[in-house]
Amino acid sequence: MVEHADLFAALGDPTRRQVLNILAERGEASATAIASQLPVSRPAVVKHLGVLDRAGLLEERRQGREVLFSVRPEPLESASRWLAVVASEWDRRLAALKRLAEDS
């Protein structure tokens, strides 16, 4: 799980999840455009974008003086595959525990 720690920490905040949802819907947006859709200031959005960027969840593109952000889905896909493996392992363990309890 260590390799996904930054990702899960970034996704643990509801405002950052909202930022990702906005970007997923719009395709790309500036910090100012994102802040206009949230009940937080632009500087707060910039800090959230920094956390998401460090987690590998964003791409940036300059357009004139603006920086436009978009979602990088690859880290989410990687985490989803990892979670599927973990879930499968727990399903196997719980089924084994259930068999032991029923046999007792």
Secondary structure, 3 states (H helix, E strand, C coil): CHHHHHHHHHHCCHHHHHHHHHHHHHCCECHHHHHCCCCCCHHHHHHHHHHHHHCCCEEEEEECCEEEEEECCHHHHHHHHHHHHHHHHHHHHHHHHHHHHHHC
